[in-house]
Amino acid sequence: MGNIQWGFNGVNSFAHLEHVKCLTKPETQFDIGIIGVPFDTAVSYRPGARFGPRAIRAASSRQTSFRGFNARAAINPYSSWATILDCGDIPVTPLDNAMALTQMTSAYLELGHRTPLSSTLKYPKLISLGGDHSLALAALRGLNKVHGGPIAVLHFDAHLDTWHPAKYPSPWPSDQAQFNHGSMFWIASNEGLILNGSSVHAGLRTRLSGDDWADFEDDTNQGFLRISSDDIDDLGTKGVISSILNRIGTTTPVYLSVDIDVLDPGLAPGTGTPEAGGWTSRELIKILRGIEELNVVGADIVEVAPAYDGVGEQTALAGAQVAYEILTSVVKRGLVDMGRESEVRIRDGTGERGTGEVVKEKEKAKVGEKDEL
């Protein structure tokens, strides 16, 4: 009990996890690594996401192993099977985007090839705290080398991020300028990093280029299913969850990418390219909880720019909660893959422990009770 800390104690690591500079200590082993990517010079509008990793870590300070039990998943991700470390930040330059991309890619390759502590894992899993969304290209390049092929992408965002670089105005076009936070999935798709036909955008409400549907046509050619922000009104969270699971399946390796601007700026103003009409944090969390069966091999939470946040840190808090939900699902999926479902238990209505089998949520008994959106 002597090691238990209050939320306001200790150094600024994610959820008070052990902090190790994993990139400078090649002997360090872990099952899941939290890695900061303080990079934002590939943005097209407001900068500031380089401070996102620090803000998300600070906002996670009330998450501890002592009080980390996730009631919806029936596990505490911080005290289960996985060794989880805060691996610090990738040392990325803000002065040269080409060099920054090389630094990020090298870091993902180095960490992705570490030997995990759990013998049931072939490779460790990395959850990135951004930083702008362009970091996903480096992560996908690393995952492609580690896993030996393309993987699916589940992309929560207000924007497509599959735009051809030529659709960004530039009087001095260059190869380096092609790499930005709205073109990284286009680049990744053209490099064969994304599994065509098994990927999903969710929460879209972006304006398109020009006077027609060319952006959507390009996106379709890259193999993405599009779920708009408005679709939640017709489908509900259950319908969105079903659409995602039907598209990706539960065995396909998937990279889960969450741009915080998927949320409505009235609830999460601290981001670089806000768009009105987004989802609530409750809706996003509900969807994330419903897709816990996915085979997530890597993830990110990006575009948190605390300079535009309110005094209550609401955007950073949302980012920290999203990271916690993803972490919980990855740990729970690990238990299932290990055949250790008996360790997942919830209390029944009498307050007694379950028998050891995975206990499904009881159906709602109240007549006329509406499904939560």
C-alpha positions as CSV (number, residue, x, y, z in Angstrom):
1,M,0.0,0.0,0.0
2,G,3.0,2.3,0.5
3,N,3.4,2.7,-3.3
4,I,-0.2,4.0,-3.8
5,Q,-0.2,7.6,-5.0
6,W,-2.8,10.2,-5.2
7,G,-3.6,11.5,-8.7
8,F,-1.7,14.7,-8.2
9,N,1.5,13.0,-6.9
10,G,4.4,11.7,-8.9
11,V,6.1,12.5,-12.2
12,N,4.1,13.1,-15.4
13,S,3.8,9.5,-16.8
14,F,0.7,8.1,-18.4
15,A,-1.5,6.7,-15.6
16,H,1.5,6.7,-13.2
17,L,3.0,3.8,-15.2
18,E,6.7,3.1,-14.9
19,H,8.5,5.5,-17.1
20,V,11.5,4.2,-19.1
21,K,13.2,5.8,-22.1
22,C,12.7,2.6,-24.1
23,L,14.5,3.9,-27.2
24,T,17.8,4.4,-25.3
25,K,17.5,1.2,-23.4
26,P,17.4,-1.7,-25.9
27,E,17.2,-4.3,-23.1
28,T,13.9,-3.0,-21.9
29,Q,11.0,-5.4,-22.5
30,F,7.3,-4.7,-22.4
31,D,4.0,-6.1,-23.7
32,I,2.3,-2.7,-24.3
33,G,4.2,0.5,-24.7
34,I,2.8,4.1,-24.4
35,I,4.9,6.3,-26.6
36,G,4.6,10.1,-27.0
37,V,5.1,11.7,-30.4
38,P,5.5,15.4,-29.9
39,F,5.3,16.4,-33.6
40,D,3.0,18.9,-35.3
41,T,4.8,20.5,-38.2
42,A,2.8,18.6,-40.8
43,V,-0.5,20.3,-39.9
44,S,-2.5,22.4,-42.4
45,Y,-4.2,24.7,-39.9
46,R,-3.6,25.3,-36.2
47,P,-0.4,24.0,-34.6
48,G,0.1,22.9,-31.0
49,A,-0.4,19.2,-31.0
50,R,3.3,18.7,-30.1
51,F,2.1,19.4,-26.6
52,G,-0.5,16.7,-26.8
53,P,1.5,13.9,-25.2
54,R,2.3,16.0,-22.2
55,A,-1.3,17.1,-21.8
56,I,-2.8,13.6,-22.2
57,R,-0.3,12.2,-19.6
58,A,-1.3,15.0,-17.2
59,A,-5.0,14.3,-17.8
60,S,-4.5,10.6,-17.1
61,S,-3.2,11.3,-13.6
62,R,-6.3,9.9,-11.9
63,Q,-5.8,6.6,-13.6
64,T,-3.8,4.3,-11.3
65,S,-3.4,0.6,-10.9
66,F,-5.0,1.0,-7.5
67,R,-8.1,2.4,-9.0
68,G,-8.0,1.2,-12.6
69,F,-10.7,-1.5,-12.7
70,N,-12.9,-1.1,-15.8
71,A,-16.4,-2.2,-14.9
72,R,-17.6,-2.6,-18.5
73,A,-14.7,-5.0,-19.3
74,A,-14.4,-6.6,-15.9
75,I,-10.6,-6.2,-15.7
76,N,-8.0,-3.8,-14.5
77,P,-5.7,-3.3,-17.4
78,Y,-2.9,-2.0,-15.2
79,S,-2.8,-5.1,-13.0
80,S,-3.7,-7.9,-15.5
81,W,-1.2,-10.0,-17.5
82,A,0.4,-7.2,-19.5
83,T,3.6,-5.4,-18.6
84,I,2.7,-1.8,-19.6
85,L,5.4,0.9,-19.7
86,D,5.4,4.6,-20.5
87,C,8.2,4.5,-23.0
88,G,8.7,8.3,-23.1
89,D,8.7,10.3,-26.3
90,I,10.2,9.7,-29.7
91,P,12.9,12.4,-30.1
92,V,11.6,14.0,-33.2
93,T,12.8,17.2,-34.8
94,P,10.4,20.2,-35.4
95,L,12.7,21.6,-38.1
96,D,12.7,19.0,-40.9
97,N,9.7,16.9,-41.7
98,A,11.5,14.5,-43.8
99,M,14.0,13.8,-41.0
100,A,11.1,13.7,-38.5
101,L,9.3,11.0,-40.5
102,T,12.6,9.0,-40.6
103,Q,13.0,9.4,-36.8
104,M,9.4,8.2,-36.1
105,T,9.6,5.3,-38.5
106,S,12.9,4.1,-37.0
107,A,11.4,4.3,-33.5
108,Y,8.4,2.3,-34.4
109,L,10.6,-0.4,-36.1
110,E,12.9,-0.5,-33.1
111,L,10.2,-0.8,-30.5
112,G,8.0,-3.1,-32.6
113,H,10.7,-5.7,-32.9
114,R,11.3,-5.9,-29.2
115,T,10.7,-9.3,-27.6
116,P,7.6,-8.9,-25.4
117,L,7.6,-10.3,-21.8
118,S,4.5,-12.4,-22.4
119,S,5.4,-15.6,-24.3
120,T,1.9,-15.6,-25.9
121,L,2.7,-12.3,-27.8
122,K,4.8,-12.4,-30.9
123,Y,5.3,-8.6,-30.9
124,P,4.7,-5.9,-28.4
125,K,1.9,-3.4,-29.0
126,L,2.3,0.4,-29.1
127,I,-0.2,3.1,-28.3
128,S,0.9,6.5,-29.5
129,L,0.0,9.8,-28.0
130,G,0.2,12.6,-30.6
131,G,1.2,14.8,-32.0
132,D,-0.4,15.4,-35.3
133,H,-2.0,12.7,-37.3
134,S,0.8,12.3,-39.8
135,L,2.6,10.0,-37.3
136,A,0.2,7.2,-38.5
137,L,2.3,6.9,-41.6
138,A,5.4,6.1,-39.6
139,A,3.4,3.7,-37.4
140,L,2.0,1.8,-40.4
141,R,5.4,1.6,-42.0
142,G,6.7,0.0,-38.8
143,L,3.8,-2.4,-38.5
144,N,4.1,-3.4,-42.1
145,K,7.7,-4.5,-41.5
146,V,7.0,-6.1,-38.2
147,H,3.9,-8.1,-39.3
148,G,5.0,-8.7,-42.9
149,G,2.1,-7.2,-44.8
150,P,-0.7,-4.7,-44.9
151,I,-3.2,-4.3,-42.0
152,A,-6.6,-2.8,-41.7
153,V,-7.1,0.7,-40.4
154,L,-10.0,1.8,-38.2
155,H,-9.9,5.6,-38.3
156,F,-12.1,7.9,-36.1
157,D,-11.9,11.4,-37.5
158,A,-13.9,14.3,-38.8
159,H,-11.8,14.2,-42.0
160,L,-10.9,11.6,-44.6
161,D,-7.1,11.9,-44.4
162,T,-6.8,10.1,-47.7
163,W,-6.4,13.2,-49.7
164,H,-4.0,13.3,-52.6
165,P,-1.2,15.7,-51.7
166,A,-1.9,17.8,-54.8
167,K,-5.2,18.9,-53.3
168,Y,-3.3,20.9,-50.7
169,P,-2.4,24.3,-52.2
170,S,1.3,25.0,-52.5
171,P,3.1,27.6,-54.7
172,W,6.3,25.6,-54.2
173,P,5.4,21.9,-54.3
174,S,8.0,19.5,-53.0
175,D,8.3,15.8,-52.0
176,Q,8.5,16.8,-48.4
177,A,5.3,18.9,-48.6
178,Q,3.4,15.8,-49.7
179,F,3.7,14.4,-46.2
180,N,1.1,16.0,-44.0
181,H,-1.7,15.2,-41.5
182,G,-4.3,14.8,-44.3
183,S,-2.4,12.8,-46.8
184,M,-0.7,10.1,-44.7
185,F,-3.3,7.4,-45.4
186,W,-3.2,8.2,-49.1
187,I,0.6,7.7,-49.0
188,A,0.2,4.5,-46.9
189,S,-2.4,3.1,-49.2
190,N,-0.2,3.7,-52.2
191,E,2.7,2.0,-50.4
192,G,0.5,-1.0,-49.9
193,L,0.5,-0.6,-46.1
194,I,-3.3,-0.6,-45.7
195,L,-5.5,-3.6,-46.3
196,N,-7.9,-2.5,-49.1
197,G,-11.5,-3.5,-48.4
198,S,-11.2,-4.0,-44.7
199,S,-10.7,-0.4,-43.4
200,V,-13.2,2.1,-42.0
201,H,-13.5,5.8,-41.4
202,A,-16.0,6.7,-38.6
203,G,-17.3,10.1,-37.5
204,L,-16.8,11.9,-40.9
205,R,-18.3,15.4,-41.5
206,T,-15.6,17.0,-43.6
207,R,-16.0,19.4,-46.6
208,L,-14.7,18.0,-49.9
209,S,-12.4,19.5,-52.5
210,G,-13.7,21.1,-55.7
211,D,-17.3,20.8,-56.9
212,D,-17.9,17.1,-56.9
213,W,-17.4,13.7,-55.1
214,A,-13.9,13.1,-56.3
215,D,-12.5,12.9,-52.8
216,F,-15.0,10.2,-51.9
217,E,-14.1,8.3,-55.1
218,D,-10.4,8.5,-54.3
219,D,-11.2,7.2,-50.8
220,T,-13.3,4.4,-52.1
221,N,-10.5,3.3,-54.4
222,Q,-8.3,3.1,-51.3
223,G,-10.7,0.6,-49.8
224,F,-12.4,2.5,-46.9
225,L,-15.9,2.2,-45.7
226,R,-17.2,5.7,-44.6
227,I,-19.5,6.2,-41.6
228,S,-20.5,9.8,-41.2
229,S,-21.1,11.6,-38.0
230,D,-24.8,11.9,-38.9
231,D,-25.1,8.1,-39.3
232,I,-25.2,7.7,-35.6
233,D,-28.7,9.4,-35.6
234,D,-30.0,6.6,-37.8
235,L,-27.9,3.6,-36.8
236,G,-27.3,4.4,-33.1
237,T,-24.0,3.3,-31.5
238,K,-25.0,-0.4,-32.0
239,G,-25.4,0.1,-35.7
240,V,-22.0,1.8,-35.9
241,I,-20.4,-1.0,-33.9
242,S,-22.0,-3.6,-36.2
243,S,-20.8,-1.8,-39.3
244,I,-17.2,-1.7,-38.0
245,L,-17.1,-5.3,-36.9
246,N,-18.8,-6.6,-40.1
247,R,-16.2,-4.7,-42.2
248,I,-13.0,-5.6,-40.3
249,G,-13.8,-8.9,-38.5
250,T,-12.2,-10.0,-35.3
251,T,-9.1,-11.8,-36.6
252,T,-7.7,-9.2,-39.1
253,P,-4.8,-7.1,-37.6
254,V,-6.0,-3.6,-37.3
255,Y,-4.4,-0.2,-36.5
256,L,-6.9,1.9,-34.4
257,S,-6.4,5.6,-35.0
258,V,-8.4,8.2,-33.1
259,D,-8.2,11.9,-34.1
260,I,-9.7,13.8,-31.2
261,D,-11.5,16.0,-33.7
262,V,-14.0,13.2,-34.2
263,L,-15.6,14.8,-31.1
264,D,-17.7,17.9,-31.3
265,P,-15.6,21.0,-30.7
266,G,-18.1,22.2,-28.1
267,L,-16.9,19.3,-26.0
268,A,-13.3,19.0,-27.2
269,P,-12.1,22.4,-28.5
270,G,-8.4,21.7,-28.0
271,T,-7.6,20.5,-31.5
272,G,-6.1,21.9,-34.7
273,T,-8.9,21.4,-37.3
274,P,-12.2,21.5,-35.4
275,E,-15.4,20.7,-37.3
276,A,-18.9,21.4,-35.9
277,G,-21.4,18.5,-35.5
278,G,-19.2,15.8,-34.0
279,W,-19.9,13.0,-31.7
280,T,-20.0,13.2,-27.9
281,S,-17.3,11.6,-25.9
282,R,-19.9,9.3,-24.5
283,E,-20.8,8.1,-28.0
284,L,-17.2,7.5,-28.9
285,I,-16.5,5.6,-25.7
286,K,-19.6,3.5,-26.2
287,I,-18.4,2.6,-29.7
288,L,-14.8,1.8,-28.5
289,R,-16.2,-0.5,-25.8
290,G,-18.4,-2.3,-28.4
291,I,-15.4,-3.1,-30.7
292,E,-13.2,-4.7,-28.0
293,E,-13.1,-8.0,-30.0
294,L,-11.0,-6.4,-32.7
295,N,-7.4,-7.6,-33.1
296,V,-5.7,-4.3,-32.4
297,V,-2.0,-4.4,-33.1
298,G,-1.3,-0.7,-32.7
299,A,-3.2,2.5,-31.9
300,D,-2.9,6.3,-31.6
301,I,-4.7,9.2,-30.0
302,V,-3.8,12.3,-32.0
303,E,-4.4,16.0,-32.6
304,V,-4.9,17.0,-29.0
305,A,-3.7,20.7,-28.9
306,P,-4.0,21.9,-25.4
307,A,-3.5,25.6,-26.2
308,Y,-7.0,25.7,-27.5
309,D,-8.5,23.7,-24.7
310,G,-10.5,25.1,-21.9
311,V,-9.3,25.5,-18.3
312,G,-10.9,22.2,-17.5
313,E,-8.6,20.2,-19.9
314,Q,-11.7,18.6,-21.4
315,T,-10.0,17.6,-24.7
316,A,-6.9,16.1,-23.0
317,L,-9.2,14.3,-20.5
318,A,-11.1,12.8,-23.4
319,G,-7.8,11.7,-25.0
320,A,-6.7,10.1,-21.8
321,Q,-10.0,8.2,-21.4
322,V,-9.8,7.0,-25.1
323,A,-6.4,5.7,-24.4
324,Y,-7.6,3.9,-21.3
325,E,-10.5,2.3,-23.2
326,I,-8.2,1.1,-26.0
327,L,-5.7,-0.2,-23.5
328,T,-8.4,-2.1,-21.6
329,S,-9.7,-3.7,-24.9
330,V,-6.2,-4.8,-25.9
331,V,-5.5,-6.4,-22.5
332,K,-8.9,-8.1,-22.5
333,R,-8.4,-9.4,-26.0
334,G,-5.0,-10.8,-24.8
335,L,-6.7,-12.8,-22.1
336,V,-9.1,-14.3,-24.7
337,D,-6.2,-15.1,-27.0
338,M,-4.4,-16.8,-24.1
339,G,-7.5,-18.9,-23.2
340,R,-7.7,-17.2,-19.9
341,E,-11.3,-16.0,-20.1
342,S,-11.9,-17.3,-16.6
343,E,-10.0,-14.3,-15.3
344,V,-12.7,-11.9,-16.6
345,R,-15.5,-11.7,-14.1
346,I,-18.2,-9.4,-13.2
347,R,-20.5,-9.3,-10.2
348,D,-24.0,-10.5,-10.7
349,G,-27.1,-8.8,-9.3
350,T,-26.6,-10.5,-5.9
351,G,-23.1,-9.0,-5.5
352,E,-21.5,-12.4,-5.8
353,R,-18.6,-13.2,-8.1
354,G,-19.3,-15.0,-11.3
355,T,-18.4,-18.6,-11.8
356,G,-15.3,-17.8,-13.8
357,E,-16.8,-17.8,-17.3
358,V,-17.1,-14.6,-19.2
359,V,-20.4,-13.2,-18.0
360,K,-22.4,-11.3,-20.6
361,E,-24.2,-8.2,-19.7
362,K,-27.8,-8.9,-18.7
363,E,-30.4,-7.7,-21.0
364,K,-32.2,-4.6,-19.9
365,A,-35.3,-5.5,-18.0
366,K,-37.1,-2.2,-17.8
367,V,-40.0,-2.1,-20.3
368,G,-39.7,0.8,-22.7
369,E,-36.1,1.6,-21.7
370,K,-34.4,3.1,-24.7
371,D,-31.0,2.0,-26.1
372,E,-28.2,4.4,-25.2
373,L,-26.9,6.2,-28.2
